[in-house]
Amino acid sequence: MNDIFFTSDTHFGHAKIIEYCKRPFSSVEEMDEILIQNWNKTVSKGDTVYHLGDFCWRKQKSPKWYWDQLNGNKILIKGNHDRHCFKELRFEPDSIMEVKISRMQRLTLCHYPMQSWNASYYGSYHLHGHTHNLDSEYYFNPRLLPSGSRFGLMSQRLNVCVEKTDYRPINLEEVESLIEKQMVEVAKELDDEFEDIGTLIKNTRGDQNDGC
């Protein structure tokens, strides 16, 4: 059965990103080679990969060259460094995309982290890029959110930049595992007391209605 994966901010061909984000590579050539190897070891040809923006830097090779090296049916969400990709790949990516995996699973995908998204109060997830190795908490202080929403909005948003995912795409099962881990961490940070964290996690996976 084919799988669905998510990633962001590969920055293929961008030598300076190694310095900016302290990536563990000695050169841009090594970075590109390992990113491509990791992608193709993880993703099969029949899988789908949502890339949440900042795909490549044009100085090394063309966007199409990188695109053609990678397995899977690739869907690009518009990032702030992708304008040159649009012309060469001959499509205009969406800035935001909502993916309904099933009646019980909904994802809002965007390059930038959002503070609120469709069905967020019903347990839907938001995946983003842009922040590289910084957690969402750097941009949103959970203690400034209304008390009734602090927990959900902080723990249901996930940074899928390659720096946070071992430089490879991650699948839906891994997304859920990371979000569940965040739920525990955010609950502790907010000093909220939950008798049964398992029940809390189960509730955030509940029926994601079409509400706001």
N, C-alpha and C positions, 0 to 999 in steps of 0.2 A: 504493500500500500504506500502511495506517495505521501511525503511529509511536507509540512510548511515550516519555513525558517524565517528568522528576522535578524537584521544586522544594520549597522549604520557607521558612517564616518570612516570608511576604509582609507580614504585619501591616497589612493594609489598614485605613485609617482611624485608625491609631495615630500621632498627631502626635509624641509623645515619642521614638518609635523613630528618627526622623531625627537627633535629638541624641545619643541613646544609642549609635547605631551609625555616626554620621557619614555618613549617607546623603546623596547629592548632590542634594537637593531643597530648594526654598525654602519649601514648604508641604505639608501633608498632602494637599491637593487635587491638587497637581502630582504628588506621589508616586503617589497612587491612579491618576491618569490614565495616567502612564507605565507603571506596572506592568501595567495592563489592556491598554494598547496593545502592549507588548512580548510579553505572553502571547499575544494574538490574532494577532500577526504571526508568531509561532513555531509555534503549535499550530493545527491544522486541526480542523474539527468532528468528524471521525471518529477523531481521535487519542485516546489515553488519557494522563492526567496523574495521577501519584501525588504528592499534596501531603503533605509529612511534618510537618505541624502548624504551629500558630500562624498560622491563616489570616487572621483579621481582629480588629479592635478594634471594639466595638459603638457607640462614641460618634458616629461619623460617619453611616454607613448600616447597614442590617441585613445580617447574614451572607447572607441569601438574595439581596439586591440584588447584592452582589459576586459571589456564586456564579453568578448568571444572566448576568453580563456576560462570562464567560470561556468560550472555546471548549473543546471536548473532553469526553470522558467522565472526570469528575473523581472521584478516590478519595482521601479524607482519612484520614491517620493521626493519631491523637490527640496533640495537643501540650498544653503546660501552660496555654495561654490559650484553649482552644477549647470550654470547657464551654457557653458561651452559644450556640455554633454548633450543638451537638447538638440542642437543643430546637427551634430554628427550622428546621433542615434536616431534622429528623425521622429521624435515623439515629444510631446509636452507632458511631463509628469504632473500629477496632482500635488497640491501643497498639503492636503490632508485627506486621509482615506479611512473609511469605516469598513471593517471586515467582520462579517457575521459568520463565524465558524459553524455555529449551530444555534438552535433556539436559546441555549443556555450560555453561549460563549460569544462575546462581542469585544472587538478591539478597535480603538481609535489610534491611527498611526499618523504621526507628524514629525517633521525634523526637529521642531522646537518643543520643549516641555510646556505643557498646558496646565493651568490651575484647575480647570473644570472641562468636562467633555460629555458627550451624549451618554446618558444612562450611567454616569459615574456614581450616582447615589444608589444605583441598583447593582453595583458590583462589577461593572464593566472595567476593562483594563485600558490603560493608555501607554503605548510604547513610543519612545522618542530617541533622538540622537542629540547632536549639537554640543552637549556638555562634556563630551570626551570622558576623562577619568574623574570628573566631579559628579557627586551624587545629586539627586534632585533637591535634597535638603539645602544645598548651597544656594539655590534660587528661590526656594519657598520655605519659609519658616513655619513648621507645623503649628507652633504655638500662636500664630497670628490668624489661623483659620478658625471659623466658628467651632465651638466645642463639639457639636453634633456631627461635624464632617471631617474633623482633623484626621482621624484614624484612616478612614477609607481613602481620601484623596491623596494622602502621602504614601500609603502602602500599595495602592493599585496602579501607580505610575512607575514605569521601569525604563531605565537608561540602557539601551542596547548597543551603545557604541562599542567598537571592537576592543577598546581598552578595558571594558568591564566584562567582556565575554571570552577572554583568552584568545582574542584575535581570530574568531571564527563565528559563523552564524549559529544561532541557537533555535531550537524548535519549541513548539507550544508547551510541551511537557516541561522543558527547562524554564520557560517563562513563568509557568505556574509555580514551579519550585522556588524560583528566586523571589516571586511576589509573596509567597507564603513566608519565606524567611524575613522579608521586609516587614510583614505584618507583626511578627514577633518583636523585631527590633524597634519599630516605631511605637508599638504599644509600651514597651519598656521605657523608651525615651520620653514619652508623654506622661509617664507615671500612671497610666490607666491600669486598672485592675480587672482582669478577665478571669473568671473561674474556669472557663474551658476554652482555650485558644483554638482547639480543633473545631468547636461549634462555630466560633467566630469566622474562621477561614471558610467553613462550609457555607455560612450565610452569605459571604461575599461572592460565592459562586452560584448564587441563586438565580431566579428567573430575571433576566435583564430586560425589563420592560422598555417601551419606547419613550419613557419619561425623560426629564432633563437630568 
